Every structure is written in structure tokens, then in C-alpha cells.
């Protein structure tokens, strides 16, 4: 693998991780922080490596978090059942 390809993958991995962890962040800001020329460059690179644009990936990450937050909320607020003692 060439150094350029490796650098491209490392930068993509960082973008992927940061979008997964904070899917509501600005794509323009993220592109700037990761050293892309502009948001369009970032979107092209992300789509080339992930086969999905970063905006769609962020939307999927938000939806996944919402589903799992709902499940966690229900589990946390489920009434506890007490079993009869065997004494």
C-alpha cells in the first residue's frame, strides 16, 4: 500500500469514528479539522471509501443511537418483578 493510500485510509477512519460518536457535528467543520480541502472533497473521499455519503452515514448513526436509547430507556424504567420467596 502506498503512503498516500494509507494516509487516506487513516483520515477516513478518523472521520468515520468521529461521525459515529457525534453524528450531529458539522460536516464542514469536520472536513476542515481533518485537513480536507473543503466539504465537497471530504464527501467525495468518504463516499469513495464507504459507498455512502457522510451525511447519510451520520443520519444512520443518529437513527441507530435513537433506537438504542429507546431500548435502554425502556429497560431502565421497566417495573421490577419480585419473585415469591422459597422460605
N, C-alpha and C positions, 0 to 999 in steps of 0.2 A: 504494500500500500504506500502510496506517495505521501510525503509530509503534508501536502495540500489537502489530500483526501482525508487524512487523519484529523487535521485541524477542522475541516468541515464537519466531520462526524462528532468531534468533541463539542463544537459550538452548537450543533443540532441537539445533542444530548442535554446540554445545559438549558437550551430553550425549551425542550420537551419537559424537563424536570420542573423548570420554573412555571411553565404554563399549567402543569398538572397540580402543583402546590398552590398556585394563586391564579386561577383561571379568569379572574376579573381584571387582571392588570392590563394596562395599556400595551397594545402590540407595538405601537410606535416607540414607546419608552423602552420596552424590552429589546427591540431591534437596535436601538441606539446603544443600550448598555452592553449588548453582546458584540458590537462592532460592525453591524451590517451597514451598508451604505444608506439604506432607507428601508421603510416598511415593505415596499414592493420587493426589494431584494430578499428580505427576510421571508416574506410569504412564498416567493418562488423556491428558495432553498428548502424551506420546511415542507412544502408540497412535494418537491422532488424526492425527499428522503422519507416522508411519512405517507405519501399518497393521499393526503388530506390537508387542506389549508389550516394555518394556525387558528384562525377564528372558529372553524368548525371543531377543531380539537378542543379548544377552550370551552365551547358550548357543550361538548360531550363530557368534559371533565366536570363542568358545573352540574349537569344533569346527573352524573354518577354520584357526585357528592350529595346532591339533594335527595336522591333515592336512599343513600346510606345514612344520611342524617335522619330521615324519616323513620327508618328501621330502628336506629339507635334510640330515637325519642320514644317510640312505641315500647321497645324493650325496657327502657329505663322507667317508664311510667305504667308498666303492666302491674296490676294488683298481684301481690304475692299470695300464694295459696299456702295454707298451713295444713299439714298432714296430721291426721289423728295420731296421738302418741300410742306406743305399744306397751305402755306400762301396765 
